[in-house]
Amino acid sequence: MNDHIPQGPRPPASTGAGADAGSQAGVIGIGLAAVLTFALAQGSWQWFATFIGVTLLSVIFAFQRRPPWTSALRSAYMRGLIAYALVVGLCVAIALAPMMQRWAWVFPMPGTRIDCTWLGRYEAVRSRATLAGLTGLDRTAAAYAAESKSRDAIAGCLSATTTLWLPLYGAGAAVLVGVGAWFRDRARARKESRPEPSPAEPLHAGTRQDGTR
């Protein structure tokens, strides 16, 4: 005897796993951004920092999900928005650091660049003076060593100033991202909350469009 027990509609599959995966990816991106910032802040900023910053930005944009928009200052949405903006600002600062160090049109710092150039010349002169006492030294190798010391001194000097101003650039990027995301989320929430227009009611049989029969 087969008893057929009626079964109700199955509940929709839970999306908690996907949300958790996105949250975990976002947390991993935040942690990497913080750790790599301290690691890369030592010495000259290299182009690999730009690659890391862009990679972290792509992770955050792909997996970050904010709560529904609300205007309350102490809401979960506002806390998530602040965290999102700060992390994006941090990643932007990491990505821009090598450009700020090398390109004057991104970060002018005219006085610092001149001073760092003089420091590089001094390191070159000191290197030549140190190697002058060595007999039988290859002049080409000595010139290369002095030039390398000069480049390292200039890069280290510019990197120190760049790192000093990075928080300001990161904070500016965070403010722009936060304000832009807030307006975008508000517009999206208002659009979704608008009632949909009801379809036109069909005309009764024998009734013309002008209301006469």
Secondary structure by P-SEA (a helix, b strand, c coil): ccccccccccccccaaaaaaaaaaaaaaaaaaaaaaaaaaccccccaaaaaaaaaaaaaaaacccccccccccccaaaaaaaaaaaaaaaaaaaaaccccccccccccaaaaaaaaaaaaaaaaaaaaaaacccccccaaaaaaaaaaaaaaaaaaaaaaaaaaaaaaaaaaaaaaaaaaaaaaaaaaaaaaacccccccccccccccccccc
